[in-house]
Amino acid sequence: MKLSKNILIIGAGFSGAVAARELAETCACKIEVWDERPHLGGNCHTGRDAETGVMVHHYGPHIFNTDSERVWAYVQKFGDFRPFTNRVKALTARGVFSLPINLLTINQFFGKTFNPEEARAFISSLGDATIREPANFEEQALKMLGRDLYEAFFRDYTIKQWGCHPRELPAAILQRLPIRFSYDDNYYNRRFQGIPAEGYTEVIRRILDHPSIAVHLEKKFSTADFAANPSPHFNHLIHTGPLDAFFGYSEGRLGYRTVEFERIHCTTEDYQGNAVINYTDRSVPWTRIHEHKHFAPWEHHAKTVAFREFSKETEPGDIPYYPKRLASDKTLLQRYRIMAESHAKAAPLPISFLGRLATYRYMDMETVIGEALDFAHSAANRITAKQPLPTFPNHES
Ligand code: UDP
């Protein structure tokens, strides 16, 4: 027999939407989803630009990429994901090159005509062999690529992007980017890649389109208000918003970078000839320019729109994007996690923290969806077995 539960989910991004849908389908739960913004989709939100008709990724480019057949099959139930391969260019102090670093980049940058084997040997001769276990981003780059490539492509961009020196950042950030000894310039090393023809907001609208799910936009959740007026209607809370915000930042703010966009008023049909161009030199204050019509090559638009992206420290009121995860952040995170565990025990209703912001991790969309699916399925089993749901279903890495 299916048991019924009334669940409140805070956040209508991928985490909240996927958890809502799966719980609604697997355990006959009634779900309310609240989001403080006026739109669905969180930072994946897309919409047609009024001036050009181009589908704009309002919070910056989102290119869906995954190795998981399960996640790929899941998203395709809710959207027409068209093939899109991200081929990024880097505008450096020495000219325009292909990213991620590949055989073309290496040959053009060093004025060589290497084949893959020669390039591999050459790059390995440039790498700093004295670094055994890279302790940070800079060491990882010096070990893997040597100083010239590191400085041209990574050092200044990373300082602009993260607002701190690459020596202060984890090596894992660089590991996100492949280095290739072939002419393959696909930015991602993943089996499946695409962009939904109708935009991400429509995909999320369809995920949430279920008779047991009610969505309330522009509805802000406040822990204090909720504690003062607990709704007897709900018997579980799933929070996908920022963990520090949940506690009113009582212990301080977890470090995030935010990004700002400056619209470029383009007078040509094609502004830069590519979806994304990174500006890797410090002489330019923005990190990259994205021209959104190139994310939908299946559409035709006479006009175009592009945005310069600037990265900065998050201040109160800004939208958090990239968790910095410096040592001080991890200490603070640990404090909040302990508070969350004891709060969840004492609170009038159990709470689970799910997703990028609630677990303070640098996550791609596919990871968010995979974790929300895992969470919902194990939650459904626990609900059936009358067991409590875990406070932190996904451990931080
Ligand atoms: N990065 C860089 N130069 C580039 C592109 C990336 O230095 O042209 C560094 C930067 O620190 C960035 C990291 O590599 O944060 C990971 O890049 P990715 O493209 O994965 O960043 P995201 O998709 O998160 O914006």
Residues whose N, C-alpha, C, O or C-beta is under 5 A from the ligand:
A	BS01	UDP	F153 F154 R155 Y157 T158 Q161 I173 L174 R176 N278 T280
